[in-house]
Amino acid sequence: MYCGFAAVITFLLAASLSTDGRVANRPGPQSSELKPPFPQVDREFQSKYCKVEYTASKEADARQLGADADSSLESMSHDLAPLDPYLMRDFDCTIVQFAVPLPGIATEAQEQTQSENGGRSFRVFLLALSSIPATSRTVVGEPKDEDFSYKTIADELSAVLFDRVTHDKGSGWRFHQAPDLFVQGIEGYFGMTHSTPHEQNLTLPLYVTAVGANSGEVSFRGAIRVRNPYLGGLAVVAFLYDVYGANRVNALLMSPKPTFDEAFSDNFGDFGSIRGKYNAWIAKRCALTRKSR
């Protein structure tokens, strides 16, 4: 289904590799490459849920980052608590904020989340907000500002929570065994819906509209396929929540089926069966965005 009116967004999409110009790395055993002490980092403090390590000159950024992390974790863990009552038990997360870009780890276009101790401890690496150039923009043309920063840390921390939920359930598929379209999609969706009103009410519709403006972004040829998991994946997850509801998505997360595909089919039917519902949904969302302008 093609919205046909978002020419500027379509141009930005063609010029970008991900929905916000980021290259994100998900948690995994390969993440043990960067070990402390970290360059540029000479201060730390403990927020309610996370240790935040930073450079002294960027303390204001770090304090806000810690507050955003705590707020988003409280919101996300509240929504996910019915799935895992022990979700925040022994929560061990360190946020490492760099003052200048660290290529391959933390730049204006990249964050990284690394897991340790069998997935029970995590480090999130990112660049201080004030170190991101003022001219930097997301794929939908928004500035990388305080809203973007809040959404970014919520996005990264959601991966920690989803990983815990699917491990703690005991049996069944695990979060990072799912296809990228779901992993990056639900992380991006939670980042936008558990950060600021701007991200939820303005940015999320812009991203969905961007998908509607690109008729080939999401397809249903034998399976759900997306060109860009950060963009098409987010739209697919938003569709699942909007049309089927949180309970159905939660059932997918908690499924004892051994693979994501089996769990998805068990909860939503085969991949092709939802195509009509998706097309109707994205056409409606595009029309609502167009009407609100």
Buried (B, 14 or more C-beta within 10 A) or exposed (E): BBBEBBEEBBEBBEEBEBBBBBEBBBBEEEBEEBEEEBEBBEBEEEBEBBBBBBBEBBBEBBBBBBBBBBBBBEBBBEBBEEBBEEBBEEBBBBBBBBBEBBEEBBBBBBBBBBBBEEBBBBBBBBBBBEBBEEEBBBBBEBEBBBBBBBBBBBBBBBBBBBBBBBBBBEEBBBBBEBBBBBBBBBBBBBBBBBBBEBBBEBBBBBBBBBBBBBEEBBBBEEEBBBBBBBBBBBBBBBBBBEBBEEEEBBBBBBBEBEEBBBBBBEBBEEBEEBBEBBBEBBBEBBBEBBEEE
